[in-house]
């Protein structure tokens, strides 16, 4: 994870340009289109990517995940949500897991958390499952179908240890 607000910004920047390229509409060539779309998503007029706060960038990336699948979209701590390019860099403390997730993923992420607690395993265990199965670094970045598969893998592991749970 990023260790500073600028680090979060750089991760988001890579993700934004990945979105632009997935759509086959590079930012520099289609700047007006993208700024209008971003503005409509966040509810204000936007004059450039650097004028977006970390939280606005996160919200736009989340809205694009419906169209483009798994996107790296780091959690932005409340203290850093208003940070913009050009602001003084600020350290980001380690993040409490689970990372902030949309409401649609919350039940599955909560189930994963409960299973990890039962197994006395860290979040890194679920991350390694998502990395191995889907090449997704953090389990919270999986889509809903992938989260179901992670839950199944964890339940199978529980059953092997003699605990009987159903999925």
DRENKOLRO-613332 format. One record per residue: residue number from 1; residue in one letter; chain; x, y, z of N, C-alpha, C in turn. Coordinates in steps of 0.1 Angstrom, whole numbers. Layout:
@num: NUM residuo: A cadena: A n_px: X n_py: Y n_pz: Z ca_px: X ca_py: Y ca_pz: Z c_px: X c_py: Y c_pz: Z
...
//
This chain:
@num: 1 residuo: X cadena: A n_px: 8 n_py: -12 n_pz: 0 ca_px: 0 ca_py: 0 ca_pz: 0 c_px: 9 c_py: 12 c_pz: 0
@num: 2 residuo: X cadena: A n_px: 3 n_py: 23 n_pz: -4 ca_px: 10 ca_py: 36 ca_pz: -5 c_px: 13 c_py: 41 c_pz: 9
@num: 3 residuo: X cadena: A n_px: 24 n_py: 48 n_pz: 11 ca_px: 28 ca_py: 53 ca_pz: 24 c_px: 26 c_py: 68 c_pz: 25
@num: 4 residuo: X cadena: A n_px: 21 n_py: 74 n_pz: 15 ca_px: 18 ca_py: 88 ca_pz: 15 c_px: 7 c_py: 92 c_pz: 6
@num: 5 residuo: X cadena: A n_px: 2 n_py: 104 n_pz: 8 ca_px: -9 ca_py: 109 ca_pz: 0 c_px: -5 c_py: 109 c_pz: -15
@num: 6 residuo: X cadena: A n_px: 8 n_py: 114 n_pz: -17 ca_px: 13 ca_py: 114 ca_pz: -31 c_px: 13 c_py: 100 c_pz: -37
@num: 7 residuo: X cadena: A n_px: 17 n_py: 90 n_pz: -28 ca_px: 17 ca_py: 76 ca_pz: -33 c_px: 3 c_py: 71 c_pz: -37
@num: 8 residuo: X cadena: A n_px: -7 n_py: 75 n_pz: -29 ca_px: -21 ca_py: 71 ca_pz: -33 c_px: -24 c_py: 78 c_pz: -47
@num: 9 residuo: X cadena: A n_px: -20 n_py: 91 n_pz: -48 ca_px: -23 ca_py: 98 ca_pz: -60 c_px: -17 c_py: 91 c_pz: -72
@num: 10 residuo: X cadena: A n_px: -4 n_py: 86 n_pz: -71 ca_px: 3 ca_py: 80 ca_pz: -82 c_px: -4 c_py: 67 c_pz: -86
@num: 11 residuo: X cadena: A n_px: -9 n_py: 59 n_pz: -76 ca_px: -16 ca_py: 47 ca_pz: -79 c_px: -29 c_py: 50 c_pz: -86
@num: 12 residuo: X cadena: A n_px: -36 n_py: 60 n_pz: -81 ca_px: -49 ca_py: 64 ca_pz: -88 c_px: -46 c_py: 68 c_pz: -102
@num: 13 residuo: X cadena: A n_px: -35 n_py: 76 n_pz: -104 ca_px: -32 ca_py: 81 ca_pz: -117 c_px: -30 c_py: 69 c_pz: -127
@num: 14 residuo: X cadena: A n_px: -23 n_py: 59 n_pz: -123 ca_px: -21 ca_py: 48 ca_pz: -132 c_px: -34 c_py: 41 c_pz: -135
@num: 15 residuo: X cadena: A n_px: -43 n_py: 40 n_pz: -125 ca_px: -56 ca_py: 34 ca_pz: -127 c_px: -64 c_py: 42 c_pz: -137
@num: 16 residuo: X cadena: A n_px: -64 n_py: 55 n_pz: -135 ca_px: -72 ca_py: 64 ca_pz: -144 c_px: -67 c_py: 62 c_pz: -158
@num: 17 residuo: X cadena: A n_px: -55 n_py: 62 n_pz: -160 ca_px: -50 ca_py: 61 ca_pz: -174 c_px: -52 c_py: 47 c_pz: -180
@num: 18 residuo: X cadena: A n_px: -53 n_py: 37 n_pz: -171 ca_px: -56 ca_py: 24 ca_pz: -175 c_px: -71 c_py: 24 c_pz: -180
@num: 19 residuo: X cadena: A n_px: -80 n_py: 31 n_pz: -173 ca_px: -94 ca_py: 32 ca_pz: -177 c_px: -95 c_py: 39 c_pz: -191
@num: 20 residuo: X cadena: A n_px: -87 n_py: 50 n_pz: -192 ca_px: -88 ca_py: 57 ca_pz: -205 c_px: -83 c_py: 48 c_pz: -216
@num: 21 residuo: X cadena: A n_px: -73 n_py: 40 n_pz: -214 ca_px: -68 ca_py: 31 ca_pz: -224 c_px: -77 c_py: 19 c_pz: -227
@num: 22 residuo: X cadena: A n_px: -83 n_py: 14 n_pz: -216 ca_px: -93 ca_py: 3 ca_pz: -218 c_px: -105 c_py: 8 c_pz: -227
@num: 23 residuo: X cadena: A n_px: -109 n_py: 20 n_pz: -225 ca_px: -120 ca_py: 26 ca_pz: -233 c_px: -115 c_py: 30 c_pz: -247
@num: 24 residuo: X cadena: A n_px: -102 n_py: 28 n_pz: -250 ca_px: -96 ca_py: 31 ca_pz: -262 c_px: -98 c_py: 46 c_pz: -265
@num: 25 residuo: X cadena: A n_px: -97 n_py: 54 n_pz: -255 ca_px: -99 ca_py: 69 ca_pz: -256 c_px: -88 c_py: 75 c_pz: -247
@num: 26 residuo: X cadena: A n_px: -76 n_py: 76 n_pz: -251 ca_px: -65 ca_py: 82 ca_pz: -243 c_px: -69 c_py: 96 c_pz: -238
@num: 27 residuo: X cadena: A n_px: -64 n_py: 99 n_pz: -226 ca_px: -69 ca_py: 111 ca_pz: -220 c_px: -65 c_py: 124 c_pz: -228
@num: 28 residuo: X cadena: A n_px: -53 n_py: 125 n_pz: -232 ca_px: -48 ca_py: 137 ca_pz: -239 c_px: -57 c_py: 140 c_pz: -252
@num: 29 residuo: X cadena: A n_px: -60 n_py: 130 n_pz: -259 ca_px: -68 ca_py: 131 ca_pz: -271 c_px: -83 c_py: 133 c_pz: -269
@num: 30 residuo: X cadena: A n_px: -88 n_py: 129 n_pz: -257 ca_px: -102 ca_py: 130 ca_pz: -254 c_px: -105 c_py: 137 c_pz: -240
@num: 31 residuo: X cadena: A n_px: -96 n_py: 147 n_pz: -237 ca_px: -97 ca_py: 153 ca_pz: -224 c_px: -110 c_py: 159 c_pz: -221
@num: 32 residuo: X cadena: A n_px: -117 n_py: 166 n_pz: -231 ca_px: -130 ca_py: 172 ca_pz: -228 c_px: -140 c_py: 162 c_pz: -225
@num: 33 residuo: X cadena: A n_px: -140 n_py: 150 n_pz: -232 ca_px: -150 ca_py: 140 ca_pz: -229 c_px: -148 c_py: 135 c_pz: -215
@num: 34 residuo: X cadena: A n_px: -135 n_py: 132 n_pz: -211 ca_px: -133 ca_py: 126 ca_pz: -198 c_px: -136 c_py: 136 c_pz: -187
@num: 35 residuo: X cadena: A n_px: -132 n_py: 148 n_pz: -189 ca_px: -135 ca_py: 158 ca_pz: -178 c_px: -150 c_py: 160 c_pz: -176
@num: 36 residuo: X cadena: A n_px: -157 n_py: 160 n_pz: -187 ca_px: -172 ca_py: 161 ca_pz: -186 c_px: -178 c_py: 148 c_pz: -178
@num: 37 residuo: X cadena: A n_px: -173 n_py: 137 n_pz: -182 ca_px: -178 ca_py: 124 ca_pz: -176 c_px: -174 c_py: 124 c_pz: -161
@num: 38 residuo: X cadena: A n_px: -162 n_py: 128 n_pz: -158 ca_px: -158 ca_py: 128 ca_pz: -144 c_px: -166 c_py: 138 c_pz: -136
@num: 39 residuo: X cadena: A n_px: -168 n_py: 150 n_pz: -142 ca_px: -176 ca_py: 160 ca_pz: -136 c_px: -190 c_py: 156 c_pz: -133
@num: 40 residuo: X cadena: A n_px: -196 n_py: 149 n_pz: -142 ca_px: -210 ca_py: 144 ca_pz: -140 c_px: -210 c_py: 133 c_pz: -129
@num: 41 residuo: X cadena: A n_px: -199 n_py: 125 n_pz: -128 ca_px: -199 ca_py: 115 ca_pz: -117 c_px: -197 c_py: 121 c_pz: -103
@num: 42 residuo: X cadena: A n_px: -189 n_py: 131 n_pz: -102 ca_px: -186 ca_py: 137 ca_pz: -89 c_px: -195 c_py: 149 c_pz: -85
@num: 43 residuo: X cadena: A n_px: -202 n_py: 154 n_pz: -95 ca_px: -212 ca_py: 165 ca_pz: -92 c_px: -206 c_py: 179 c_pz: -92
@num: 44 residuo: X cadena: A n_px: -195 n_py: 181 n_pz: -99 ca_px: -189 ca_py: 195 ca_pz: -101 c_px: -181 c_py: 195 c_pz: -113
@num: 45 residuo: X cadena: A n_px: -180 n_py: 207 n_pz: -119 ca_px: -172 ca_py: 209 ca_pz: -131 c_px: -157 c_py: 207 c_pz: -128
@num: 46 residuo: X cadena: A n_px: -150 n_py: 200 n_pz: -137 ca_px: -136 ca_py: 197 ca_pz: -135 c_px: -128 c_py: 202 c_pz: -146
@num: 47 residuo: X cadena: A n_px: -117 n_py: 209 n_pz: -143 ca_px: -108 ca_py: 214 ca_pz: -153 c_px: -96 c_py: 206 c_pz: -156
@num: 48 residuo: X cadena: A n_px: -93 n_py: 196 n_pz: -148 ca_px: -81 ca_py: 187 ca_pz: -150 c_px: -80 c_py: 177 c_pz: -139
@num: 49 residuo: X cadena: A n_px: -74 n_py: 166 n_pz: -143 ca_px: -72 ca_py: 155 ca_pz: -133 c_px: -65 c_py: 159 c_pz: -120
@num: 50 residuo: X cadena: A n_px: -56 n_py: 168 n_pz: -121 ca_px: -49 ca_py: 173 ca_pz: -109 c_px: -57 c_py: 181 c_pz: -100
@num: 51 residuo: X cadena: A n_px: -69 n_py: 186 n_pz: -105 ca_px: -78 ca_py: 194 ca_pz: -96 c_px: -87 c_py: 185 c_pz: -88
@num: 52 residuo: X cadena: A n_px: -86 n_py: 172 n_pz: -90 ca_px: -95 ca_py: 163 ca_pz: -83 c_px: -89 c_py: 159 c_pz: -69
@num: 53 residuo: X cadena: A n_px: -97 n_py: 158 n_pz: -59 ca_px: -92 ca_py: 153 ca_pz: -46 c_px: -90 c_py: 138 c_pz: -47
@num: 54 residuo: X cadena: A n_px: -83 n_py: 133 n_pz: -38 ca_px: -81 ca_py: 118 ca_pz: -37 c_px: -94 c_py: 111 c_pz: -36
@num: 55 residuo: X cadena: A n_px: -103 n_py: 116 n_pz: -29 ca_px: -116 ca_py: 110 ca_pz: -27 c_px: -124 c_py: 110 c_pz: -40
@num: 56 residuo: X cadena: A n_px: -124 n_py: 121 n_pz: -47 ca_px: -131 ca_py: 122 ca_pz: -60 c_px: -126 c_py: 113 c_pz: -70
@num: 57 residuo: X cadena: A n_px: -113 n_py: 111 n_pz: -70 ca_px: -106 ca_py: 102 ca_pz: -79 c_px: -111 c_py: 88 c_pz: -76
@num: 58 residuo: X cadena: A n_px: -111 n_py: 85 n_pz: -63 ca_px: -115 ca_py: 71 ca_pz: -58 c_px: -130 c_py: 68 c_pz: -62
@num: 59 residuo: X cadena: A n_px: -138 n_py: 78 n_pz: -61 ca_px: -152 ca_py: 77 ca_pz: -65 c_px: -154 c_py: 74 c_pz: -80
@num: 60 residuo: X cadena: A n_px: -146 n_py: 82 n_pz: -88 ca_px: -147 ca_py: 80 ca_pz: -102 c_px: -142 c_py: 66 c_pz: -106
@num: 61 residuo: X cadena: A n_px: -131 n_py: 62 n_pz: -100 ca_px: -125 ca_py: 48 ca_pz: -103 c_px: -135 c_py: 38 c_pz: -99
@num: 62 residuo: X cadena: A n_px: -142 n_py: 39 n_pz: -88 ca_px: -152 ca_py: 29 ca_pz: -83 c_px: -163 c_py: 29 c_pz: -93
@num: 63 residuo: X cadena: A n_px: -168 n_py: 40 n_pz: -98 ca_px: -179 ca_py: 40 ca_pz: -108 c_px: -175 c_py: 33 c_pz: -121
@num: 64 residuo: X cadena: A n_px: -162 n_py: 34 n_pz: -125 ca_px: -157 ca_py: 28 ca_pz: -137 c_px: -155 c_py: 13 c_pz: -135
@num: 65 residuo: X cadena: A n_px: -154 n_py: 8 n_pz: -123 ca_px: -152 ca_py: -6 ca_pz: -121 c_px: -164 c_py: -15 c_pz: -126
@num: 66 residuo: X cadena: A n_px: -175 n_py: -9 n_pz: -127 ca_px: -187 ca_py: -16 ca_pz: -133 c_px: -184 c_py: -19 c_pz: -148
@num: 67 residuo: X cadena: A n_px: -177 n_py: -10 n_pz: -155 ca_px: -175 ca_py: -12 ca_pz: -169 c_px: -162 c_py: -19 c_pz: -172
@num: 68 residuo: X cadena: A n_px: -152 n_py: -17 n_pz: -163 ca_px: -138 ca_py: -22 ca_pz: -166 c_px: -133 c_py: -33 c_pz: -157
@num: 69 residuo: X cadena: A n_px: -141 n_py: -38 n_pz: -148 ca_px: -137 ca_py: -49 ca_pz: -139 c_px: -128 c_py: -44 c_pz: -128
@num: 70 residuo: X cadena: A n_px: -119 n_py: -53 n_pz: -124 ca_px: -110 ca_py: -51 ca_pz: -113 c_px: -100 c_py: -39 c_pz: -116
@num: 71 residuo: X cadena: A n_px: -101 n_py: -29 n_pz: -108 ca_px: -92 ca_py: -18 ca_pz: -109 c_px: -86 c_py: -15 c_pz: -96
@num: 72 residuo: X cadena: A n_px: -73 n_py: -12 n_pz: -96 ca_px: -66 ca_py: -8 ca_pz: -83 c_px: -72 c_py: 5 c_pz: -79
@num: 73 residuo: X cadena: A n_px: -79 n_py: 5 n_pz: -67 ca_px: -85 ca_py: 17 ca_pz: -62 c_px: -83 c_py: 17 c_pz: -47
@num: 74 residuo: X cadena: A n_px: -71 n_py: 23 n_pz: -43 ca_px: -67 ca_py: 23 ca_pz: -29 c_px: -77 c_py: 30 c_pz: -20
@num: 75 residuo: X cadena: A n_px: -79 n_py: 25 n_pz: -8 ca_px: -86 ca_py: 32 ca_pz: 2 c_px: -80 c_py: 46 c_pz: 5
@num: 76 residuo: X cadena: A n_px: -88 n_py: 56 n_pz: 7 ca_px: -83 ca_py: 69 ca_pz: 11 c_px: -88 c_py: 72 c_pz: 25
@num: 77 residuo: X cadena: A n_px: -79 n_py: 73 n_pz: 34 ca_px: -83 ca_py: 76 ca_pz: 48 c_px: -90 c_py: 90 c_pz: 49
@num: 78 residuo: X cadena: A n_px: -100 n_py: 91 n_pz: 57 ca_px: -107 ca_py: 104 ca_pz: 58 c_px: -98 c_py: 116 c_pz: 59
@num: 79 residuo: X cadena: A n_px: -88 n_py: 115 n_pz: 66 ca_px: -78 ca_py: 126 ca_pz: 68 c_px: -72 c_py: 131 c_pz: 55
@num: 80 residuo: X cadena: A n_px: -72 n_py: 123 n_pz: 45 ca_px: -65 ca_py: 126 ca_pz: 32 c_px: -75 c_py: 128 c_pz: 21
@num: 81 residuo: X cadena: A n_px: -88 n_py: 127 n_pz: 23 ca_px: -97 ca_py: 128 ca_pz: 12 c_px: -97 c_py: 141 c_pz: 4
@num: 82 residuo: X cadena: A n_px: -94 n_py: 152 n_pz: 11 ca_px: -93 ca_py: 165 ca_pz: 3 c_px: -80 c_py: 168 c_pz: -3
@num: 83 residuo: X cadena: A n_px: -70 n_py: 159 n_pz: -2 ca_px: -57 ca_py: 161 ca_pz: -7 c_px: -57 c_py: 162 c_pz: -22
@num: 84 residuo: X cadena: A n_px: -50 n_py: 172 n_pz: -28 ca_px: -49 ca_py: 173 ca_pz: -42 c_px: -34 c_py: 174 c_pz: -46
@num: 85 residuo: X cadena: A n_px: -31 n_py: 171 n_pz: -59 ca_px: -18 ca_py: 173 ca_pz: -64 c_px: -14 c_py: 187 c_pz: -61
@num: 86 residuo: X cadena: A n_px: -2 n_py: 189 n_pz: -56 ca_px: 3 ca_py: 202 ca_pz: -53 c_px: 3 c_py: 205 c_pz: -38
@num: 87 residuo: X cadena: A n_px: -6 n_py: 198 n_pz: -30 ca_px: -6 ca_py: 199 ca_pz: -16 c_px: 6 c_py: 193 c_pz: -10
@num: 88 residuo: X cadena: A n_px: 9 n_py: 197 n_pz: 2 ca_px: 21 ca_py: 191 ca_pz: 9 c_px: 18 c_py: 176 c_pz: 11
@num: 89 residuo: X cadena: A n_px: 28 n_py: 168 n_pz: 8 ca_px: 27 ca_py: 154 ca_pz: 10 c_px: 25 c_py: 150 c_pz: 25
@num: 90 residuo: X cadena: A n_px: 17 n_py: 140 n_pz: 27 ca_px: 14 ca_py: 136 ca_pz: 41 c_px: 15 c_py: 121 c_pz: 42
@num: 91 residuo: X cadena: A n_px: 21 n_py: 116 n_pz: 53 ca_px: 22 ca_py: 102 ca_pz: 55 c_px: 8 c_py: 96 c_pz: 57
@num: 92 residuo: X cadena: A n_px: 7 n_py: 83 n_pz: 52 ca_px: -6 ca_py: 76 ca_pz: 54 c_px: -2 c_py: 64 c_pz: 63
@num: 93 residuo: X cadena: A n_px: -9 n_py: 63 n_pz: 74 ca_px: -6 ca_py: 52 ca_pz: 84 c_px: -12 c_py: 40 c_pz: 78
@num: 94 residuo: X cadena: A n_px: -7 n_py: 28 n_pz: 83 ca_px: -12 ca_py: 16 ca_pz: 78 c_px: -27 c_py: 15 c_pz: 80
@num: 95 residuo: X cadena: A n_px: -34 n_py: 8 n_pz: 71 ca_px: -48 ca_py: 8 ca_pz: 69 c_px: -54 c_py: -4 c_pz: 77
@num: 96 residuo: X cadena: A n_px: -64 n_py: -1 n_pz: 84 ca_px: -71 ca_py: -12 ca_pz: 91 c_px: -79 c_py: -20 c_pz: 81
@num: 97 residuo: X cadena: A n_px: -79 n_py: -33 n_pz: 82 ca_px: -86 ca_py: -41 ca_pz: 72 c_px: -100 c_py: -45 c_pz: 78
@num: 98 residuo: X cadena: A n_px: -110 n_py: -47 n_pz: 70 ca_px: -110 ca_py: -47 ca_pz: 56 c_px: -109 c_py: -32 c_pz: 51
@num: 99 residuo: X cadena: A n_px: -104 n_py: -31 n_pz: 39 ca_px: -103 ca_py: -18 ca_pz: 32 c_px: -118 c_py: -14 c_pz: 29
@num: 100 residuo: X cadena: A n_px: -121 n_py: -2 n_pz: 29 ca_px: -134 ca_py: 3 ca_pz: 25 c_px: -139 c_py: -3 c_pz: 12
@num: 101 residuo: X cadena: A n_px: -151 n_py: -9 n_pz: 13 ca_px: -157 ca_py: -16 ca_pz: 1 c_px: -171 c_py: -11 c_pz: -2
@num: 102 residuo: X cadena: A n_px: -176 n_py: -12 n_pz: -14 ca_px: -189 ca_py: -8 ca_pz: -17 c_px: -199 c_py: -17 c_pz: -10
@num: 103 residuo: X cadena: A n_px: -211 n_py: -12 n_pz: -8 ca_px: -222 ca_py: -19 ca_pz: 0 c_px: -224 c_py: -33 c_pz: -6
@num: 104 residuo: X cadena: A n_px: -223 n_py: -34 n_pz: -20 ca_px: -226 ca_py: -47 ca_pz: -26 c_px: -216 c_py: -58 c_pz: -22
@num: 105 residuo: X cadena: A n_px: -204 n_py: -54 n_pz: -19 ca_px: -194 ca_py: -64 ca_pz: -15 c_px: -193 c_py: -66 c_pz: 0
@num: 106 residuo: X cadena: A n_px: -199 n_py: -58 n_pz: 8 ca_px: -198 ca_py: -58 ca_pz: 22 c_px: -202 c_py: -72 c_pz: 28
@num: 107 residuo: X cadena: A n_px: -213 n_py: -78 n_pz: 25 ca_px: -216 ca_py: -91 ca_pz: 31 c_px: -205 c_py: -102 c_pz: 28
@num: 108 residuo: X cadena: A n_px: -200 n_py: -102 n_pz: 16 ca_px: -190 ca_py: -112 ca_pz: 13 c_px: -177 c_py: -109 c_pz: 20
@num: 109 residuo: X cadena: A n_px: -173 n_py: -96 n_pz: 21 ca_px: -160 ca_py: -93 ca_pz: 28 c_px: -162 c_py: -95 c_pz: 43
@num: 110 residuo: X cadena: A n_px: -174 n_py: -93 n_pz: 48 ca_px: -176 ca_py: -96 ca_pz: 62 c_px: -175 c_py: -111 c_pz: 65
@num: 111 residuo: X cadena: A n_px: -180 n_py: -119 n_pz: 56 ca_px: -179 ca_py: -133 ca_pz: 57 c_px: -165 c_py: -138 c_pz: 57
@num: 112 residuo: X cadena: A n_px: -157 n_py: -132 n_pz: 48 ca_px: -143 ca_py: -135 ca_pz: 47 c_px: -136 c_py: -131 c_pz: 60
@num: 113 residuo: X cadena: A n_px: -139 n_py: -120 n_pz: 65 ca_px: -134 ca_py: -115 ca_pz: 78 c_px: -137 c_py: -125 c_pz: 89
@num: 114 residuo: X cadena: A n_px: -149 n_py: -130 n_pz: 90 ca_px: -154 ca_py: -140 ca_pz: 100 c_px: -146 c_py: -153 c_pz: 99
@num: 115 residuo: X cadena: A n_px: -145 n_py: -157 n_pz: 87 ca_px: -138 ca_py: -170 ca_pz: 84 c_px: -123 c_py: -169 c_pz: 88
@num: 116 residuo: X cadena: A n_px: -117 n_py: -157 n_pz: 84 ca_px: -103 ca_py: -155 ca_pz: 88 c_px: -101 c_py: -155 c_pz: 103
@num: 117 residuo: X cadena: A n_px: -110 n_py: -149 n_pz: 110 ca_px: -110 ca_py: -148 ca_pz: 124 c_px: -111 c_py: -162 c_pz: 130
@num: 118 residuo: X cadena: A n_px: -120 n_py: -170 n_pz: 125 ca_px: -122 ca_py: -184 ca_pz: 129 c_px: -109 c_py: -192 c_pz: 127
@num: 119 residuo: X cadena: A n_px: -103 n_py: -190 n_pz: 116 ca_px: -91 ca_py: -197 ca_pz: 112 c_px: -78 c_py: -191 c_pz: 119
@num: 120 residuo: X cadena: A n_px: -80 n_py: -180 n_pz: 125 ca_px: -68 ca_py: -173 ca_pz: 131 c_px: -58 c_py: -170 c_pz: 121
@num: 121 residuo: X cadena: A n_px: -63 n_py: -165 n_pz: 110 ca_px: -54 ca_py: -161 ca_pz: 98 c_px: -54 c_py: -146 c_pz: 96
@num: 122 residuo: X cadena: A n_px: -44 n_py: -140 n_pz: 91 ca_px: -44 ca_py: -126 ca_pz: 88 c_px: -50 c_py: -123 c_pz: 74
@num: 123 residuo: X cadena: A n_px: -53 n_py: -110 n_pz: 72 ca_px: -59 ca_py: -107 ca_pz: 59 c_px: -50 c_py: -111 c_pz: 47
@num: 124 residuo: X cadena: A n_px: -37 n_py: -111 n_pz: 50 ca_px: -28 ca_py: -115 ca_pz: 39 c_px: -31 c_py: -129 c_pz: 34
@num: 125 residuo: X cadena: A n_px: -37 n_py: -138 n_pz: 42 ca_px: -41 ca_py: -151 ca_pz: 38 c_px: -51 c_py: -150 c_pz: 26
@num: 126 residuo: X cadena: A n_px: -62 n_py: -142 n_pz: 29 ca_px: -72 ca_py: -140 ca_pz: 18 c_px: -66 c_py: -133 c_pz: 6
@num: 127 residuo: X cadena: A n_px: -57 n_py: -123 n_pz: 9 ca_px: -50 ca_py: -117 ca_pz: -3 c_px: -43 c_py: -126 c_pz: -11
@num: 128 residuo: X cadena: A n_px: -36 n_py: -136 n_pz: -5 ca_px: -28 ca_py: -146 ca_pz: -12 c_px: -37 c_py: -155 c_pz: -21
@num: 129 residuo: X cadena: A n_px: -49 n_py: -158 n_pz: -16 ca_px: -59 ca_py: -166 ca_pz: -23 c_px: -63 c_py: -158 c_pz: -36
@num: 130 residuo: X cadena: A n_px: -67 n_py: -145 n_pz: -34 ca_px: -71 ca_py: -137 ca_pz: -45 c_px: -60 c_py: -135 c_pz: -55
@num: 131 residuo: X cadena: A n_px: -48 n_py: -134 n_pz: -50 ca_px: -36 ca_py: -132 ca_pz: -59 c_px: -34 c_py: -144 c_pz: -67
@num: 132 residuo: X cadena: A n_px: -35 n_py: -156 n_pz: -61 ca_px: -32 ca_py: -169 ca_pz: -68 c_px: -44 c_py: -172 c_pz: -77
@num: 133 residuo: X cadena: A n_px: -56 n_py: -170 n_pz: -73 ca_px: -67 ca_py: -173 ca_pz: -82 c_px: -70 c_py: -163 c_pz: -93
@num: 134 residuo: X cadena: A n_px: -68 n_py: -150 n_pz: -90 ca_px: -73 ca_py: -140 ca_pz: -99 c_px: -63 c_py: -129 c_pz: -103
@num: 135 residuo: X cadena: A n_px: -51 n_py: -130 n_pz: -97 ca_px: -40 ca_py: -120 ca_pz: -99 c_px: -45 c_py: -106 c_pz: -94
@num: 136 residuo: X cadena: A n_px: -53 n_py: -106 n_pz: -83 ca_px: -58 ca_py: -94 ca_pz: -77 c_px: -50 c_py: -93 c_pz: -63
@num: 137 residuo: X cadena: A n_px: -43 n_py: -82 n_pz: -61 ca_px: -35 ca_py: -81 ca_pz: -49 c_px: -42 c_py: -81 c_pz: -36
@num: 138 residuo: X cadena: A n_px: -54 n_py: -74 n_pz: -35 ca_px: -61 ca_py: -73 ca_pz: -23 c_px: -75 c_py: -79 c_pz: -25
@num: 139 residuo: X cadena: A n_px: -79 n_py: -88 n_pz: -15 ca_px: -92 ca_py: -95 ca_pz: -17 c_px: -103 c_py: -85 c_pz: -18
@num: 140 residuo: X cadena: A n_px: -102 n_py: -73 n_pz: -12 ca_px: -113 ca_py: -63 ca_pz: -13 c_px: -115 c_py: -57 c_pz: -27
@num: 141 residuo: X cadena: A n_px: -104 n_py: -59 n_pz: -36 ca_px: -105 ca_py: -54 ca_pz: -50 c_px: -111 c_py: -65 c_pz: -59
@num: 142 residuo: X cadena: A n_px: -114 n_py: -76 n_pz: -54 ca_px: -121 ca_py: -87 ca_pz: -62 c_px: -135 c_py: -82 c_pz: -66
@num: 143 residuo: X cadena: A n_px: -140 n_py: -87 n_pz: -77 ca_px: -155 ca_py: -85 ca_pz: -80 c_px: -163 c_py: -95 c_pz: -72
@num: 144 residuo: X cadena: A n_px: -176 n_py: -94 n_pz: -72 ca_px: -185 ca_py: -102 ca_pz: -64 c_px: -183 c_py: -117 c_pz: -67
@num: 145 residuo: X cadena: A n_px: -183 n_py: -120 n_pz: -79 ca_px: -181 ca_py: -134 ca_pz: -83 c_px: -168 c_py: -140 c_pz: -78
@num: 146 residuo: X cadena: A n_px: -157 n_py: -132 n_pz: -79 ca_px: -144 ca_py: -136 ca_pz: -73 c_px: -145 c_py: -138 c_pz: -58
@num: 147 residuo: X cadena: A n_px: -152 n_py: -128 n_pz: -51 ca_px: -153 ca_py: -129 ca_pz: -37 c_px: -160 c_py: -142 c_pz: -33
@num: 148 residuo: X cadena: A n_px: -171 n_py: -146 n_pz: -40 ca_px: -177 ca_py: -159 ca_pz: -38 c_px: -167 c_py: -170 c_pz: -38
@num: 149 residuo: X cadena: A n_px: -159 n_py: -170 n_pz: -48 ca_px: -149 ca_py: -181 ca_pz: -50 c_px: -139 c_py: -181 c_pz: -38
@num: 150 residuo: X cadena: A n_px: -135 n_py: -169 n_pz: -33 ca_px: -126 ca_py: -168 ca_pz: -22 c_px: -133 c_py: -174 c_pz: -10
@num: 151 residuo: X cadena: A n_px: -145 n_py: -171 n_pz: -8 ca_px: -153 ca_py: -176 ca_pz: 4 c_px: -153 c_py: -191 c_pz: 3
@num: 152 residuo: X cadena: A n_px: -156 n_py: -196 n_pz: -9 ca_px: -156 ca_py: -211 ca_pz: -11 c_px: -143 c_py: -217 c_pz: -7
@num: 153 residuo: X cadena: A n_px: -132 n_py: -211 n_pz: -12 ca_px: -119 ca_py: -216 ca_pz: -9 c_px: -116 c_py: -216 c_pz: 6
@num: 154 residuo: X cadena: A n_px: -120 n_py: -206 n_pz: 13 ca_px: -118 ca_py: -205 ca_pz: 28 c_px: -127 c_py: -215 c_pz: 35
@num: 155 residuo: X cadena: A n_px: -139 n_py: -217 n_pz: 30 ca_px: -148 ca_py: -227 ca_pz: 36 c_px: -142 c_py: -241 c_pz: 35
@num: 156 residuo: X cadena: A n_px: -137 n_py: -244 n_pz: 23 ca_px: -131 ca_py: -257 ca_pz: 21 c_px: -119 c_py: -259 c_pz: 30
@num: 157 residuo: X cadena: A n_px: -111 n_py: -248 n_pz: 32 ca_px: -100 ca_py: -249 ca_pz: 42 c_px: -106 c_py: -251 c_pz: 56
@num: 158 residuo: X cadena: A n_px: -116 n_py: -245 n_pz: 60 ca_px: -122 ca_py: -247 ca_pz: 73 c_px: -127 c_py: -262 c_pz: 75
@num: 159 residuo: X cadena: A n_px: -133 n_py: -267 n_pz: 65 ca_px: -138 ca_py: -281 ca_pz: 65 c_px: -126 c_py: -290 c_pz: 66
@num: 160 residuo: X cadena: A n_px: -115 n_py: -288 n_pz: 60 ca_px: -103 ca_py: -296 ca_pz: 61 c_px: -98 c_py: -296 c_pz: 75
@num: 161 residuo: X cadena: A n_px: -100 n_py: -285 n_pz: 82 ca_px: -95 ca_py: -284 ca_pz: 96 c_px: -105 c_py: -290 c_pz: 106
@num: 162 residuo: X cadena: A n_px: -116 n_py: -296 n_pz: 101 ca_px: -126 ca_py: -303 ca_pz: 109 c_px: -137 c_py: -294 c_pz: 113
@num: 163 residuo: X cadena: A n_px: -138 n_py: -282 n_pz: 109 ca_px: -149 ca_py: -273 ca_pz: 111 c_px: -159 c_py: -275 c_pz: 100
@num: 164 residuo: X cadena: A n_px: -172 n_py: -277 n_pz: 103 ca_px: -182 ca_py: -279 ca_pz: 93 c_px: -190 c_py: -267 c_pz: 90
@num: 165 residuo: X cadena: A n_px: -188 n_py: -261 n_pz: 79 ca_px: -195 ca_py: -249 ca_pz: 75 c_px: -200 c_py: -251 c_pz: 61
@num: 166 residuo: X cadena: A n_px: -211 n_py: -244 n_pz: 58 ca_px: -217 ca_py: -245 ca_pz: 44 c_px: -215 c_py: -232 c_pz: 37
@num: 167 residuo: X cadena: A n_px: -214 n_py: -232 n_pz: 24 ca_px: -214 ca_py: -220 ca_pz: 16 c_px: -226 c_py: -217 c_pz: 9
//
